Amino acid sequence: MRLVQVALDLPVPRLFDYRLEGAIEGDPAGRLVKVPFGPSGKPSKIGVVVGAITHSDQPAEKLKAAEIVATLPALPHEWLELCRFCAQYYHHPLGQVMAFALPPLLRQGKRPRQLQPKVGAGETAPPAGNRPTADQQTAIDAIVAAQGFTTFLLHGVTGSGKTEVYLRAIEAVLAKGGQALMLVPEIALTPQLEARVRDRFPAARIVVATSGVADAARARAFLAALAGEADIVLGTRLAVFMPLPRLGLIVVDEEHDPSFKQQDGLRYSARDVAIWRARQRNVPIVLGSATPSLETFHHAMNGRYTLLALPERAVATAELPTVVTVDTRQQKLQDGLSQELIAAVSERLQRKEQSLVFLNRRGYAPVLACPACGWISRCRRCAANLVLHLVDRRLRCHHCGLEAPIPRACPDCGNLDTQPFGRGTQRLEERLATLFPEARILRIDRDSADSPRKWQALLEKIHRGEADILIGTQMLAKGHDFPRLTLVGVVGADAALFAADFRAPERLFGQLMQVGGRSGRHQLPGEVLIQTEYPDHPLYRALAAHDYAAFAREQLDDREAAGFPPFSFQAMLRAEAGELADALAFLKDAVSRAPSFAGVTLYDPVPMRLFRVNSRERAQLLVEAKSRRELHAFLDDWLTTLHALKTPRGLRWHLDVDPLDY
């Protein structure tokens, strides 16, 4: 009789002992098994064998039988180690990590009906366009020549041809018989990148792994990668868990993007996990960005990462756009639009060029209000306002999804003259349509592009030249190349200058540099107009000079003085309950039970900024340490105590290591 330990998809940090039924040769670790769990008659669960054991704390006769799922192959040792690392580093139950890392069909013990046939690997199409620039070739040579694990930061300005560097490095890996993993931050970026990769490698087997892929296709991609039949895996953050026996290179495009951090369940950073995986497999990894995260830039400056710079645009005739601040302190704006921006859009219309007006707020207005009594459209389930969406005449919460019709009159006083306050993309669209009735205006946000098909249709419309003015949110801020786009106007950026989150300036700078980089990427010169009441702010001055390094050094100096990451290491314990008092009480109890560790600081429990979401009230507690080792030693000790606590019914808590949101 063979005994094994099985990881199950349960919110407990423990493994379960079973006796293995049926003959199996070799190590059973990595096999999916069907096991009984709980009282007799309850449905079986699918688990993963993590290893064989010689004895159990339970009597052998009491151990239940685990049945191997014979239709599915064993998961490799490297994959099991990857899941163990995530469980240990993010302090998450191993069974839940493995369940998350597996496609839905496989975690149910099911195999997709058929696998796609393998296409011949290693052949490539000749690169289209010009030869690499000198800077590109230097970067390509360095990556291709890397022996074993090396972390490269490919810091290139917008339009510098980072993707070309990725593709040529992948080409070298395929020529050696290896596999490549390429991560992108958002599903919206995947279709056009996939098309470019397929054009470049027509004979390679390319699989896509995103949450938008159908379950059967996602399972087929996982099994193809596991069998070594996939040559290139392209995907969002979940693709970091794809098994790749011939892995030769990892690429993380737009590595700074917060979308790489999972915000629920297993709260992992795909970028950081990818770096650990590259070290595990002893292969190079390339982190690419025009605006690297400050942590990544800091590592490049101190020599931990190898810096590869692309300071010029790849198209010889393309220059970086001119960045101009428009002082709006003494102006009367037209629904948020300055006279300078209106005139610039008009000029582009006359030249038959495209303009982009950027406002990172969808809807018509952030709130509907009554000027007579002060009523505003609040969400009854969240500590947030219902956003006015005038196109479909709805009030909608962007946090919990609650919807309501627009009231005919103020619900409190009956006033018929309720008014929208503030502005969103729909309101800009309305004003621009009034100012430029002859223009073809296209609004692109989560409302107009709420499916991959709609998003792709909008992009094709832009590329065909069927839009003169684009109005967009951060969906348009990165990864897109519109040849006739020469003007970017930025509306409403100032709020982030004084946000409570210490990462807000970094995010604002990256967002503005990325969206500004959409202009002037080909022969036509580009211009960026930033409307602001703070035209002399250092962040805007650095943007105008295209000087990311100066901005980053100033921010890092400020963070070092304040003791913020990357000069400290943090974790956030969060709790939510029906009442805020219960969440705060749990966190205070957690503080009282915390072990004493020199160098570890626990701050006071506080309500979260958005303290109520979907009728649940939330609080948080920040833990900070000078050493990563000290932080995790403390968390290991502390969490053992917290898991043993009896919590009030309905209260839930979780730990977020290396948090991005505060």
KOLGUMAR-344723 format. One line per 2 residues: for each residue x, y, z of C-alpha. Coordinates in steps of 0.001 Angstrom, whole numbers, plus 500000, padded with zeros to 6 digits. Each point is the difference from the previous one (the first is absolute). Example, Ala and Ser with C-alpha at 12.3 -4.5 7.8 and 13.67 -1.06 7.14 Angstrom:
512300,495500,507800  501370,503440,499340 .
END
This chain:
500000,500000,500000  501404,503389,498980 .
499230,503111,502033  499952,503458,498466 .
499350,503592,501003  497443,501863,497930 .
499452,503752,499597  496313,500915,499766 .
498270,503219,499026  499125,500991,503573 .
500651,503200,502001  502204,498187,502515 .
503815,499870,499980  500316,496227,500283 .
500344,496849,497928  497942,496803,500287 .
501152,496378,500234  498505,497315,497746 .
500870,496516,498882  500623,499752,496292 .
497893,497507,498067  501177,498273,496847 .
503440,499141,498704  502234,502893,499059 .
503669,499979,499180  502405,502567,501341 .
499317,503110,502031  496267,500814,500254 .
500693,503702,500682  498183,502215,497510 .
497204,497550,499227  496437,501258,500174 .
497840,497821,502215  496331,499656,500836 .
499492,499758,503755  497070,499743,502407 .
499869,502894,502438  497639,500652,502855 .
496976,497935,501032  498961,496997,497961 .
497875,500909,497011  501663,503372,499337 .
501422,500482,496489  503619,499049,499463 .
502694,502644,499580  502857,500254,497533 .
503386,500513,501589  503693,499867,499110 .
502397,497508,501534  502925,501981,501407 .
502035,497006,501109  500127,496496,501433 .
500262,499451,503770  501087,496985,502055 .
497535,500445,502843  497016,502089,501045 .
498731,501375,503284  496733,498248,499198 .
499623,496211,500297  500418,498330,496607 .
496536,498458,500176  498441,503439,500362 .
501704,501483,496949  497757,500392,496990 .
501036,498998,496497  501268,502415,497360 .
499258,499029,496403  502403,501240,497328 .
498429,501929,497109  501564,497812,497325 .
498887,502182,497086  502223,502910,501085 .
503810,500063,500056  502070,500635,503110 .
500938,503591,500725  503783,500504,499908 .
502212,500511,503020  500819,503586,498929 .
496299,500868,499961  499491,498583,503489 .
502981,502020,501238  498582,503146,498409 .
496706,499497,501845  501850,499308,503264 .
501930,503240,499608  496767,501977,499482 .
498365,498311,502982  502965,500817,502227 .
500726,503524,498784  496376,501171,499818 .
498975,497930,503056  497134,498365,498156 .
498773,496379,500311  501915,497762,497580 .
496852,498225,498815  498399,503298,499039 .
503161,501112,498204  500007,496807,497921 .
496294,500253,499264  500464,503593,498852 .
502983,499087,497809  498093,497225,498210 .
497469,500739,497249  496382,499475,501186 .
499490,496770,498018  503128,498382,501389 .
499246,500966,503571  496720,498115,499501 .
501941,496951,498865  498752,500318,496419 .
501984,499880,496781  499032,502102,496967 .
498622,497954,497138  502962,500308,497687 .
503370,501659,499736  500915,502103,497010 .
502670,498399,497798  503509,501316,500467 .
501388,502322,497363  503688,499840,499099 .
502153,502120,502281  502992,502211,499557 .
499253,501493,496546  499458,503727,499807 .
498935,502533,497443  502548,502639,498976 .
499568,503084,502196  498001,502699,498266 .
501222,503579,499857  503413,501449,500715 .
502975,498364,501624  500299,500457,503760 .
501426,503286,501173  503393,499937,501680 .
498368,500169,503443  497566,497210,499131 .
502814,497803,498717  502014,500583,503173 .
497016,498907,502091  499321,496957,497800 .
503631,498894,500145  500100,500310,503794 .
496837,497929,500495  500997,497311,497504 .
503486,499718,501522  498716,499640,503573 .
501136,496801,501671  497479,498847,502570 .
497915,502227,502248  500287,503729,499339 .
497365,502671,500563  500051,502677,497291 .
498167,503307,500215  499278,501102,496435 .
499337,503693,500602  498845,501481,496718 .
498069,503162,499250  496589,499572,498416 .
500401,498930,496383  503592,498835,500488 .
499289,496498,498717  500028,497925,503171 .
497738,497406,498367  502513,499510,497194 .
502666,499246,502599  497678,497456,501644 .
499265,498276,496684  503633,499696,498961 .
500929,498608,503413  497139,497488,499725 .
501197,499098,496507  503402,499048,501433 .
498358,497875,502703  497828,498123,497480 .
503030,499365,497814  501592,498178,502939 .
496875,497896,500557  498794,501941,503017 .
496640,501426,501039  499183,503629,500755 .
497510,501498,502443  498778,503549,499310 .
497794,501813,502507  497925,503107,499285 .
497977,501935,502587  496536,500026,498436 .
497821,497843,497776  499381,503050,497810 .
503659,499967,498908  500044,496295,499135 .
498215,499802,496598  502242,502461,498126 .
503151,498616,501613  498863,496470,499207 .
499528,500965,496349  503477,501482,499863 .
501583,496937,501626  498137,497617,497674 .
501103,501997,496950  503586,499855,501209 .
499965,496287,500889  497543,498392,497562 .
501313,496467,500569  500114,500160,503810 .
497273,498731,502282  498729,503017,501925 .
497483,499681,502816  498186,502783,501815 .
499225,499871,503717  497660,502681,501329 .
496839,500002,502080  498090,500867,496830 .
500878,496687,498308  497310,497303,500099 .
500561,497244,502572  500652,497245,497457 .
502494,502127,498031  501767,501036,503182 .
500314,496352,501096  501317,499005,496561 .
502579,502796,500179  501130,498841,503449 .
500373,496379,498871  501807,501028,496799 .
502449,502077,502036  500453,497134,502471 .
500719,497533,497193  502576,502333,498459 .
497842,500463,496906  499459,503745,500486 .
502942,502113,498862  498753,503396,501176 .
497562,500663,502832  498449,503464,499864 .
497741,501135,502798  499059,502175,502922 .
501064,499469,503602  498520,496486,500359 .
502265,498773,497177  502954,500108,502403 .
498798,496606,501292  500142,498254,496621 .
502319,496945,500168  502822,500268,497464 .
502548,497164,499976  502225,501729,497376 .
499739,503523,501402  502769,502203,498629 .
498804,503593,500470  497390,502017,501906 .
498841,503446,498868  497844,502312,502142 .
498759,502903,497889  498894,503214,501773 .
501437,498520,503195  498931,503042,502022 .
496309,499417,499396  497953,499380,503179 .
497892,497488,498041  502773,497469,500629 .
498959,499966,503685  497012,497785,500812 .
497661,501807,502382  497918,497114,501331 .
500514,496365,500963  503688,499265,499488 .
501358,503545,500086  503149,499460,497988 .
502108,502180,497719  500457,498235,496650 .
503116,502080,499323  501638,498944,503259 .
498939,496365,499579  501417,500087,496453 .
503360,501194,501352  500027,497188,502569 .
499084,497531,497265  502836,501216,497774 .
502408,499464,502894  498486,496555,500647 .
500493,498973,496361  503309,501868,499582 .
498819,501995,496963  500083,503740,499170 .
497001,502227,500574  499331,503349,498312 .
497921,502655,501782  498955,502649,497487 .
498549,503453,500593  500258,503654,499057 .
499192,500807,503638  501350,497177,502185 .
498686,499526,503500  502200,501794,502497 .
500931,496667,501592  501227,498681,496650 .
501849,503217,499165  501653,499952,503442 .
501232,496440,499415  501389,501020,496602 .
501805,502967,501514  501657,497938,502736 .
501074,497259,497591  497598,497267,501033 .
498406,500186,496544  501774,500649,496699 .
498822,503244,498358  499474,500054,496230 .
499050,503458,498702  498055,500998,496884 .
500085,503811,500234  498814,500723,496438 .
496941,499057,497980  500510,497137,497565 .
498575,501862,496988  502745,502343,498849 .
497571,502797,499087  498011,499738,503257 .
500875,502211,502935  498641,500040,503525 .
496933,502244,500264  500213,503533,501295 .
498412,500201,503463  498331,503285,500937 .
498145,500888,503196  496880,502131,499633 .
499422,502228,503044  496274,499812,500743 .
499981,502116,503178  498590,503076,498298 .
497927,498262,497344  496320,499227,499748 .
499978,496472,498603  497367,498548,497701 .
499085,496752,501766  503622,499664,500984 .
501501,501041,496639  502323,503008,499746 .
500117,502352,497045  503515,498781,499163 .
498880,496371,499843  496915,500848,497922 .
502152,501974,497554  502533,497169,499763 .
497262,497452,499222  498600,502340,497342 .
503428,500321,498412  500369,496192,499792 .
496579,499710,498398  501044,502440,497303 .
503186,497964,499391  498002,496729,499982 .
501948,498661,502964  498671,498240,503059 .
499716,501372,503548  499596,498184,503302 .
498358,501658,502984  500968,498030,503083 .
497878,499930,503157  500309,497042,502314 .
496382,500132,501160  497200,498297,498131 .
496326,500894,500118  498427,503413,499479 .
500718,501482,503422  501305,498623,503310 .
496823,500939,501825  496447,501298,499561 .
499070,502617,502602  497177,502271,501096 .
501088,503636,500436  496888,500732,502076 .
500459,497579,502906  503463,498484,499470 .
498863,496460,499123  502548,498032,497994 .
499741,496634,498291  501678,497715,502541 .
500269,496252,499711  498047,498342,502805 .
502442,497064,500053  503333,501861,499738 .
501706,503055,501419  499970,501437,496490 .
497758,501958,497672  497881,498657,497176 .
501515,501239,496743  497691,501610,497474 .
499934,498124,496669  497883,502195,497769 .
500256,497852,496862  497904,497204,501511 .
498371,502287,502593  501238,498116,503031 .
501760,500670,503270  502668,497353,500490 .
502455,499083,502764  503424,499183,498581 .
500856,497945,503090  497085,497623,500611 .
498049,500371,496741  496790,501322,501586 .
497822,501795,497436  497012,502300,500266 .
498023,502147,497554  500620,503729,499976 .
497350,501518,502294  497541,502438,498437 .
500336,502190,503087  502125,500205,503118 .
499016,497071,502248  500326,502206,503109 .
498375,503343,499103  498289,499413,496646 .
502075,502607,498150  499779,499341,496249 .
503320,501661,499255  502554,497393,501059 .
503407,500587,498408  503101,497987,499096 .
503202,501067,501748  503445,499311,498609 .
500623,498306,496696  500664,496626,498451 .
500720,498763,496498  496339,500134,498964 .
499775,503683,500917  503162,500782,498050 .
498540,498130,497050  496860,502130,500146 .
501944,503282,500181  502418,499077,497203 .
497072,498971,497799  498526,503473,500548 .
503301,501751,499301  500865,497887,496954 .
496751,498711,498458  501817,498911,496826 .
502547,497859,501850  499793,496238,500381 .
500295,499477,503753  500751,496660,501604 .
499755,499405,503741  502037,497066,501339 .
499487,498918,503604  498703,497019,501970 .
496450,500867,498971  500523,500217,496239 .
502574,497163,499885  498538,497526,502486 .
500952,496891,498003  503073,498917,497995 .
497958,500082,496790  498858,503607,500534 .
503510,501035,500999  501515,498480,496889 .
497343,501615,497799  500787,503424,501478 .
503728,499549,499411  499416,498975,496388 .
497813,503058,499513  502796,502265,501256 .
502616,498351,497774  497732,500378,496953 .
499917,503741,500650  496278,500018,500822 .
500425,502154,503119  501265,503564,500310 .
499767,500507,503764  500534,497233,502534 .
498769,500351,503559  501521,497412,502257 .
500965,498773,503424  503124,498040,500938 .
498914,497284,497542  501709,502122,497334 .
503038,500922,502080  502373,497252,498926 .
500900,497502,497339  498185,501659,497092 .
501465,501443,496828  497774,502401,498069 .
501999,501511,497085  497855,503129,499556 .
499615,500838,503684  501922,503243,500607 .
498271,501642,502966  499308,498781,503523 .
498070,502273,502343  499947,499065,503687 .
497047,501044,502150  499672,499653,503778 .
503491,498800,500922  500594,502273,503006 .
498057,497951,502554  502699,497315,500095 .
502687,502552,500929  498750,500165,503582 .
498552,496530,500556  500599,498274,503340 .
501604,496974,498300  503772,500479,499786 .
499989,498147,496663  497579,502492,498373 .
502690,502283,498453  501802,496978,498525 .
496763,498740,498454  499048,503433,498681 .
503399,500564,498394  499899,496560,498369 .
496452,500451,498794  500650,503419,498466 .
503261,498961,498367  498336,496891,498596 .
496933,501771,498640  502095,502886,498685 .
502170,497451,498222  497081,499053,497764 .
500586,503206,498007  502568,500639,497294 .
501189,496403,499703  500608,500203,496243 .
500846,502816,497592  497538,502536,501443 .
501162,502024,503028  498101,499506,503243 .
498865,502349,502730  498665,499430,503519 .
497946,502685,501759  499553,499470,503753 .
497351,502191,501591  501009,500847,503555 .
499699,502521,502800  503580,499159,501003 .
502061,500594,496837  503261,500313,501967 .
499644,496708,501853  503226,497920,499789 .
498100,497016,498605  498785,502014,497010 .
503442,501504,499476  501537,496516,499855 .
497316,498934,497527  500723,502975,497761 .
503696,499074,500008  499227,496279,499445 .
502284,499441,502976  498742,496913,501770 .
503349,499467,501738  499895,503406,501706 .
496429,499427,501134  500839,496513,501266 .
503072,501147,501930  498002,502763,501703 .
497234,497572,500930  502485,497431,501302 .
501677,502654,502155  496595,500899,501477 .
499182,496343,500633  503326,499316,501644 .
499492,502971,502340  496492,498742,500873 .
501002,496334,500252  497642,498879,497219 .
500637,497103,497571  502430,499099,498524 .
501794,501086,503207  497615,497982,502164 .
497790,496935,499584  496291,499969,500702 .
496976,497794,500468  496398,501025,500551 .
497565,498083,502199  496457,500830,498948 .
496697,499020,501541  496421,500480,498859 .
496701,499477,501785  496439,501215,500037 .
501013,502716,502478  503222,501993,499960 .
500313,499628,503784  500327,496214,499638 .
502758,500320,497389  501926,502483,502154 .
499545,497838,503105  501475,496986,498209 .
503025,502008,498879  500545,501381,503516 .
499844,496451,501341  502499,498960,497325 .
502394,502739,501166  499696,498851,503610 .
500992,496465,498963  502905,501032,497781 .
503400,498583,500910  502784,502404,500886 .
502511,500371,497155  502676,502673,500029 .
499834,501975,496773  496308,499260,499350 .
497451,502792,500475  496233,499572,500229 .
498001,503160,499336  496573,500720,501460 .
496977,498337,498385  498047,502513,497901 .
496970,499929,497698  500897,499625,496336 .
499569,503112,497869  497070,498342,498237 .
498851,498423,503226  496728,498502,498762 .
499628,497950,496809  496930,497917,499154 .
498634,500366,503546  503240,498725,501575 .
502031,502356,502188  503775,499793,499871 .
503026,500893,502091  503713,499384,499682 .
503225,499761,501970  503431,500732,498500 .
503010,497892,500987  503428,501361,499055 .
503541,498676,500370  503486,501054,498957 .
500824,496483,498844  497990,497641,497780 .
501276,497064,502063  498818,501609,503259 .
496594,500769,498511  499357,496423,498898 .
501306,498489,503229  497570,502234,501879 .
497101,499114,497683  500661,496256,500309 .
499777,500236,503781  497083,502430,500096 .
497804,498224,497459  500175,496736,501925 .
498262,501831,502838  497520,501811,497738 .
498882,496806,498260  499169,498507,503410 .
497799,502959,500996  496243,499631,500115 .
498630,502956,498079  496474,501438,500054 .
497647,498463,497492  500237,501771,496650 .
503404,501537,500654  502673,499258,497397 .
503649,500948,500006  502951,499679,497671 .
503637,500959,499746  501467,501976,497090 .
503803,499772,499716  501665,502864,498090 .
496705,501924,499740  499457,502537,497227 .
496725,501492,501267  499688,501856,503281 .
END
